[in-house]
Amino acid sequence: MSQLLKTTPYDMLGGEAGVATLVQRFYDIMDSDPVAAGVRSVHAPDLAEAREKLRLFLTGWMGGPALYIEKYGHPMLRARHLPFRIDERMRDEWLYCMFKAMGEMNLDQSLVDHLEQAFWRTADFMRNAD
């Protein structure tokens, strides 16, 4: 009897290395692209902690090991982001950085489509201001 292999976004992205590359490019873009100036301004000057937390979170969110939960507990995304004013512009700047980073990675289009929809839903859920 053959087993069906379940391929997760984590696997399709390239596992640990793929997630690390995505997060690195995401924050490099946020840190340097004027389009993302608003979302960059609400982050600490040093992005090292943000990079690490997003890497850990995305690893589990995409179907890999639950590293963020193991280290910090439940992500409680919305609650953790409530101190920040997140409106459509902030959402869109964040998505701009993520979509641009994914676009540089030569990913399978089905993965890109899936992640773009999932990131959009999550980012839109984070909005707490009009």
Order of alpha helices (4+ residues) and beta strands (2+ residues): alpha-alpha-alpha-alpha-alpha-alpha-alpha-alpha
